[in-house]
Amino acid sequence: MFSIVRAGKSMTEAQMENLIRRVLREELAATPGTSGDLITVTQAAALVSYGVTSIRRWLSDGTLKRYGEGRSVRISRRQLLDVMARESSTTPTDAEIERLAEKALGRAG
């Protein structure tokens, strides 16, 4: 068993699997910049466990592309997840990725 710790929060293996499943479903159903891919600033913050202020800062500095204006601002879920992958300080090994993918696909016992 392993856990991932980021910003003082721990994620268990089961939580990681659930997150992977959810992200895979969402990613397979969405194309960047389409309505199925766009989420609110609040949803983006909740998805990646960051504050709304961080998401707004990334919009301001161009890290994330803004879709819409004012209260109608949306963010591409796929782009947000790409940014988070680049922000990650540790790179999982190929074996860890393969194991997580197998579990996410229901192939591991």
Sequence and secondary structure as in RCSB ss.txt:
>XXXX:A:sequence
MFSIVRAGKSMTEAQMENLIRRVLREELAATPGTSGDLITVTQAAALVSYGVTSIRRWLSDGTLKRYGEGRSVRI
SRRQLLDVMARESSTTPTDAEIERLAEKALGRAG
>XXXX:A:secstr
  EEEETTEEEEHHHHHHHHHHHHHHHHH  TTSTTTEEEHHHHHHHHT  HHHHHHHHHTTSS  BSSGGG EE
EHHHHHHHHHHH SS   HHHHHHHHHHHTT   
